[in-house]
């Protein structure tokens, strides 16, 4: 198993040799600030760049068209008047990272409770919260790809799916006005990779191995997207 001696090395090894990283993190403290800042920055930058690049009048028309059937003319006009590129730019760049912080806090609570089946597990809530930033590291790859798409695009009528270039929605060409866009946009390579990292980390931090580790790691995602899909089909 590779010896990990510093957080920067851990940030690269997490993609290739996660077992060694998690084995080191089990007895190391304060390294999670590095992936925290990397994930937060790479969550904010693509959205900030996108809303500064996209033809806002075009995207505004697309957004309004997707909901106008349920609105009165006055409501439609009010919606148009309230929309601005700067609001979307700042809102998504700030709101995205805040959502990740909250989601990771919930995941940490889930992991701290789910791993209590191992009576020898000594990791507390804050340990698992730090853990979630390491399992979120694949997000920075998606962020880098998204930024590459945005800065190289020659058409300002760029669909929001470009912000999730590894998602099912982007790969399958599901438009953001499609009823299944939100669901398909959430199913992406980073999510699957994070499940793998979570299972690897659980197996290193606890005596929970194999299928049980995978079950704990995958259960929230499978449950959320399964219920979401079921409601859409009703």
Secondary structure as UniProt FT lines:
FT   HELIX           7..16
FT   HELIX           18..25
FT   TURN            26..27
FT   HELIX           32..53
FT   HELIX           56..67
FT   HELIX           68..70
FT   HELIX           73..82
FT   HELIX           85..114
FT   HELIX           115..117
FT   TURN            119..120
FT   HELIX           125..135
FT   TURN            136..137
FT   HELIX           138..152
FT   HELIX           160..164
FT   TURN            165..166
FT   HELIX           168..172
FT   TURN            176..177
FT   TURN            179..180
FT   HELIX           181..186
FT   HELIX           189..205
FT   HELIX           210..233
//
